[in-house]
């Protein structure tokens, strides 16, 4: 095993190098809305770009009515960090109707880093169309699907916040897995049944928060999260995907609400780290 930029890879199994870990910024001293209506208001009205960033990411997680429209408008925000957060949140929403707005912004976006996230979100949303709606409200596999990824058990043995943080892991895994190319993500068993009929491989990802720690660094709070996904084909372990992320909170004190937000963001970032670049390894595992 080796550590590189916060992402650990099992060489004996997947043999793919994942991208570097994610560093998330969270500042608990800023008053943040914890409800969809407040987040929608903060995104459009707050003078603090940090509040707007957090509001955009929050909307991407909870997916309230009106989120897509508000996030599309935020693609023109004056601060590049807000534009990145809005593009990321639109990908998390999983609504392909956001692609035109993302493409329009990409055509005029002056920042290369923001443009990269816009293109990434467009790609992720287009990949989501690999499983498309049918006339009865269900979904069926598209012709470009090479394998189906099933989200299996999600565990939180870290000892921090129990089932609550396990649900954060589950939500993050569902959202981030949508970016895997040529894979359809199954959450209710319907796509797995179709894959069996079509003789397509089915991979199961069992996730775990392997560590969640908090430390003080130069007077600021630092939360580190490590996650690991076991990759199985049928009952055979094919490999693991691992990722890590660190979030920072400023100030000598931190509220319970601020600590929970840091923990949530660290877990989400660690999942993003594990999933980024996983395509090659999963493709090999599906063989």
Secondary structure as GFF3:
##gff-version 3
##sequence-region A 1 287
A	DSSP	beta_strand	2	4	.	.	.	ID=ss1
A	DSSP	beta_strand	7	9	.	.	.	ID=ss2
A	DSSP	beta_strand	22	25	.	.	.	ID=ss3
A	DSSP	alpha_helix	36	45	.	.	.	ID=ss4
A	DSSP	alpha_helix	49	62	.	.	.	ID=ss5
A	DSSP	alpha_helix	67	74	.	.	.	ID=ss6
A	DSSP	alpha_helix	80	93	.	.	.	ID=ss7
A	DSSP	three_ten_helix	96	98	.	.	.	ID=ss8
A	DSSP	alpha_helix	99	108	.	.	.	ID=ss9
A	DSSP	alpha_helix	112	127	.	.	.	ID=ss10
A	DSSP	three_ten_helix	128	130	.	.	.	ID=ss11
A	DSSP	beta_strand	131	133	.	.	.	ID=ss12
A	DSSP	beta_strand	139	141	.	.	.	ID=ss13
A	DSSP	beta_strand	147	155	.	.	.	ID=ss14
A	DSSP	alpha_helix	162	177	.	.	.	ID=ss15
A	DSSP	beta_strand	183	186	.	.	.	ID=ss16
A	DSSP	alpha_helix	190	198	.	.	.	ID=ss17
A	DSSP	beta_strand	201	217	.	.	.	ID=ss18
A	DSSP	beta_strand	220	233	.	.	.	ID=ss19
A	DSSP	beta_strand	236	249	.	.	.	ID=ss20
A	DSSP	alpha_helix	256	275	.	.	.	ID=ss21
A	DSSP	alpha_helix	279	285	.	.	.	ID=ss22
###
